[in-house]
Structures are given as C-alpha cells and as structure tokens.
C-alpha cells in the first residue's frame, strides 16, 4: 500500500517510531534536536536486540552551521548505546524504515523544519516487498559510509563548540592573528573528521567497497569509477590538498588509491578488466 504524505508529517514520524519493534533505519543528511528528543524518549522501551541505524552527513560545515545537531545526535547514542551512526558525506536521501513493515521516503530531513514547518512531500509504504527493498537499498548506502563511535561524536561536539567560539571572536576582531587561528582550527577539524571517516582503514580499502557497489550496476571504465567515487567520497578525494593522516595520504593522490583498490580486487578474483571496462566476476 502507498499513501501520499504532505506537510506536516510529524505525526507519521511519531507513528513510525512507535510501530518499530525490532529495528529502525533513519537516513537523513541533516538531523535536528526535536526528532532526536523523540527518539530518546522511545529508547527506554525498545527490547533487547533492537537495532537503530542512523545514516547522516557529519561534514564539518553541516555541524558548524547547525544543519546537523551533533550534540542531539550524541544524546541518542547516550540514551541507546547500541545505536550505529554512519557518516556518508554525499548523502541526500531522506528515508525512514521501521522493521520491514513500513517506510517513509520523503524530501524532508530529520529536523523540526523538515517534520513540521517546511513544505515537504513523500510517500508512506507498507507493502512488505517494497519496504524490504527500500531498507536494503539504504543499508547499501550505509555500507559506503564509516561508523562513527560515541567517542568520535563527542570529539566532534568539542570541535564544533570551539570553532563557533573562535569564529565569533574573529568576527568581533580585526586582528589577523585570530583569523589565522580560526583557519588553523578549521584545518585541524578537517583532519579529525577525515580520520574518523577513515575509521583506521586505508583509502584503497574504502574505495574497494565503492567499486564493488558501483559494479553491481554493470561494467564501468576506470574514468567513470573515478567520477562516481569522487562524488560519494568528496572529502577523501579532494584534489586541492594532500593530507597525511596516520601515515596515509588522503586527498590529491586518491586516484592512486583507486588503482590500488582495483588491483587488490582483481587479485582476489572479484573483478576483471574486459574491453576496457571493469566488471564483477560471476
């Protein structure tokens, strides 16, 4: 069954949270305080083994601007420690799935404005086969992201609060020293966020997952794979910088890491090059 959803859909969001008995998958680039509070209130009633996945974009600018409230997100994890938070910077989908029995696919972010104030539109799905497919597709997206621990979330909170204070001080002052300090702290924030994104993995290991994902749709040239990988991992494929983090290069040399990933998958017998295109080995 398909039901059309118009704004406001806050009641439907509440219903989705209330109907979940074994799992919730919440996929939204922006996450706000109000919806997080609703989730916290539900957390104590979830049974043992309940699964909560939050897929979002924890890019520096999203957190610094408040588009994503990292303090509120951290509160969810404090309330329900089994929460898995995954970070994917190219995320734009807004999808919410309760168990495998209902899903909402919508234009609305998981924010107060998205749920109750903006003019949004979406669909509420209850056909089990369709809900299963939607859930599986979101989990495929999540596999391309990186798991963020509660310690990393709390570190992000500290970074955001410090940067906001420093930015306000720099705006009030004409002193070049403060502005230089702000720029330095911004770069430190970039490094910490990329470190968290990598999750201890080398770039080629992250890109190997992306190659597998894209080749499921059919054969692709190296050039097209490069374009696709840069689109979903823009923070790891930044042509302007070469950041060395924990002895690994993130930035300008990303295409070398893609080639390494291709050769690694080829040695494993997972992919092959045929007619100038890479393809999965049947």
PyMOL commands that set and color helices and strands:
alter all, ss='L'
color gray80, all
select helices_A, chain A and resi 10-19+33-43+60-65+70-79+112-117+128-144+150-172+176-198+203-215+222-232+254-267
alter helices_A, ss='H'
color red, helices_A
select strands_A, chain A and resi 2-6+23-27+51-56+84-87+95-98+102-106+121-125+146-148+242-245+248-251+271-274+277-280
alter strands_A, ss='S'
color yellow, strands_A
deselect
rebuild
show_as cartoon
